[in-house]
Amino acid sequence: MAETPGGVRQRTTESRNSDRVTGPSLFAGWALELSGSLSILLGITGIARDTIFSAPRYTYRFDLTTWGWLHLVIGIALVAAGLGVLLGKSWSTGAGVALGAVSLVTQFMFIPYYPLWSISVMTLDLLAIWTLSRFSASHDR
């Protein structure tokens, strides 16, 4: 804070900008938000129209409504973690890495049903995990 000649304290530009999340955390937060949003869309599709996907003779063959609910819950959690990263919350780095890993495994298991979508979301998850692991919130402030 800077003091003016009249004794009034003002916030400096430095202190105003220190509250913002920038750089790698901003990227990781948006990657988690996008991955979560795509998982939510996939989950809603799986719940509403479970005949849209098919994979014959697959080891991890669940009912597609179950897959839909899994993707929906994980997607909502990813969006929450991404929001936490974007807001600079201390818990969000660990939650983002953990949920990104869960999403990565879930998308890997879903590859036979919808390969291009799953690989795209897996890429977002990997980028978010790597960014959150490599750059903690303290490095980019």
C-alpha positions as CSV (number, residue, x, y, z in Angstrom):
1,M,0.0,0.0,0.0
2,A,1.2,3.5,-0.8
3,E,0.4,6.6,1.3
4,T,-0.6,9.8,-0.4
5,P,0.4,13.3,0.9
6,G,-2.9,13.6,2.7
7,G,-2.3,10.4,4.7
8,V,-4.8,8.2,2.7
9,R,-3.6,4.7,1.9
10,Q,-4.0,3.4,-1.7
11,R,-3.5,0.0,-3.1
12,T,-0.6,-0.1,-5.6
13,T,-0.8,-1.8,-8.9
14,E,1.6,-4.5,-7.6
15,S,-0.8,-5.6,-4.8
16,R,-3.9,-5.5,-7.1
17,N,-2.2,-7.8,-9.6
18,S,-0.8,-10.2,-7.1
19,D,-4.3,-11.6,-6.5
20,R,-4.6,-12.8,-10.2
21,V,-3.7,-16.3,-11.3
22,T,-1.4,-16.1,-14.3
23,G,0.8,-18.3,-16.5
24,P,0.9,-22.0,-16.0
25,S,-1.9,-22.0,-13.3
26,L,-4.2,-20.2,-15.7
27,F,-3.5,-22.7,-18.4
28,A,-4.0,-25.7,-16.0
29,G,-7.2,-24.3,-14.7
30,W,-8.7,-23.8,-18.2
31,A,-7.4,-27.3,-19.3
32,L,-9.3,-28.8,-16.3
33,E,-12.4,-26.7,-17.0
34,L,-12.4,-27.9,-20.6
35,S,-11.7,-31.5,-19.8
36,G,-14.5,-31.4,-17.2
37,S,-17.0,-29.8,-19.6
38,L,-16.2,-32.4,-22.2
39,S,-16.6,-35.2,-19.6
40,I,-20.0,-33.7,-18.5
41,L,-21.2,-33.7,-22.2
42,L,-20.0,-37.3,-22.7
43,G,-21.7,-38.3,-19.4
44,I,-25.0,-36.7,-20.3
45,T,-24.9,-38.4,-23.7
46,G,-24.2,-41.8,-22.2
47,I,-27.0,-41.4,-19.7
48,A,-29.6,-40.1,-22.1
49,R,-28.7,-42.3,-25.1
50,D,-26.7,-45.3,-24.1
51,T,-27.1,-47.0,-27.4
52,I,-25.0,-44.3,-29.2
53,F,-21.7,-46.0,-28.2
54,S,-20.8,-49.7,-28.8
55,A,-17.7,-51.8,-28.4
56,P,-17.8,-55.5,-29.0
57,R,-16.0,-57.9,-26.7
58,Y,-14.3,-55.3,-24.5
59,T,-12.8,-56.2,-21.1
60,Y,-14.1,-53.2,-19.3
61,R,-17.6,-53.5,-20.6
62,F,-19.9,-51.7,-18.3
63,D,-23.4,-50.6,-19.0
64,L,-23.1,-47.3,-20.9
65,T,-25.4,-45.6,-18.5
66,T,-22.9,-46.4,-15.8
67,W,-20.1,-45.0,-17.9
68,G,-22.3,-41.9,-18.4
69,W,-22.7,-41.4,-14.6
70,L,-18.9,-41.9,-14.1
71,H,-18.1,-39.3,-16.7
72,L,-20.7,-36.9,-15.3
73,V,-19.4,-37.1,-11.7
74,I,-15.7,-36.9,-12.8
75,G,-16.5,-34.0,-15.1
76,I,-18.3,-32.0,-12.3
77,A,-15.3,-32.6,-10.0
78,L,-12.9,-31.5,-12.7
79,V,-14.8,-28.3,-13.3
80,A,-14.7,-27.6,-9.5
81,A,-11.0,-28.3,-9.4
82,G,-10.3,-26.1,-12.4
83,L,-12.3,-23.3,-10.8
84,G,-10.2,-23.8,-7.6
85,V,-7.0,-23.5,-9.7
86,L,-8.3,-20.4,-11.5
87,L,-9.2,-18.8,-8.1
88,G,-5.8,-19.7,-6.6
89,K,-7.1,-22.0,-3.9
90,S,-4.4,-24.0,-2.0
91,W,-6.3,-27.3,-2.2
92,S,-6.8,-27.1,-6.0
93,T,-3.3,-28.2,-7.1
94,G,-3.5,-31.6,-5.4
95,A,-7.2,-32.0,-6.3
96,G,-6.5,-31.1,-10.0
97,V,-3.7,-33.6,-10.3
98,A,-5.7,-36.4,-8.6
99,L,-8.8,-35.7,-10.5
100,G,-6.9,-35.3,-13.8
101,A,-5.3,-38.7,-13.2
102,V,-8.7,-40.3,-12.5
103,S,-10.1,-38.7,-15.6
104,L,-7.1,-39.9,-17.6
105,V,-7.6,-43.5,-16.5
106,T,-11.4,-43.3,-17.1
107,Q,-10.9,-41.9,-20.6
108,F,-8.3,-44.6,-21.4
109,M,-10.8,-47.3,-20.4
110,F,-13.4,-45.5,-22.7
111,I,-11.2,-45.5,-25.8
112,P,-12.9,-48.4,-27.5
113,Y,-16.3,-46.6,-27.3
114,Y,-15.2,-43.2,-28.7
115,P,-11.5,-43.1,-29.5
116,L,-11.0,-39.5,-30.8
117,W,-13.0,-37.9,-28.0
118,S,-11.2,-40.0,-25.3
119,I,-7.7,-39.2,-26.7
120,S,-8.5,-35.5,-26.9
121,V,-9.7,-35.4,-23.3
122,M,-6.7,-37.5,-22.2
123,T,-4.4,-35.0,-23.8
124,L,-6.0,-32.2,-21.8
125,D,-5.8,-34.2,-18.7
126,L,-2.1,-34.9,-19.3
127,L,-1.3,-31.3,-20.0
128,A,-3.2,-30.2,-16.8
129,I,-1.4,-32.8,-14.7
130,W,2.0,-31.9,-16.0
131,T,1.4,-28.2,-15.6
132,L,0.1,-28.5,-12.1
133,S,2.9,-30.9,-11.1
134,R,5.7,-28.8,-12.7
135,F,4.5,-25.3,-11.7
136,S,3.0,-25.0,-8.3
137,A,0.8,-22.0,-7.4
138,S,3.7,-20.3,-5.6
139,H,5.9,-20.2,-8.7
140,D,3.6,-18.1,-10.9
141,R,2.6,-15.4,-8.5
